[in-house]
């Protein structure tokens, strides 16, 4: 039985990173049991919250 497709709206953020920097970051992530996506989500979460607040105030 096919899985029901969830109605999710997502945008993707892409950025350029030096090959050696990515290798170093991937090594750090592996050593700490995390992923680049997890780190980025955690780091930008406060700015997303502030932006949502600004959007709500502008309504």
PyMOL commands that set and color helices and strands:
alter all, ss='L'
color gray80, all
select helices_A, chain A and resi 19-32+36-57
alter helices_A, ss='H'
color red, helices_A
deselect
rebuild
show_as cartoon
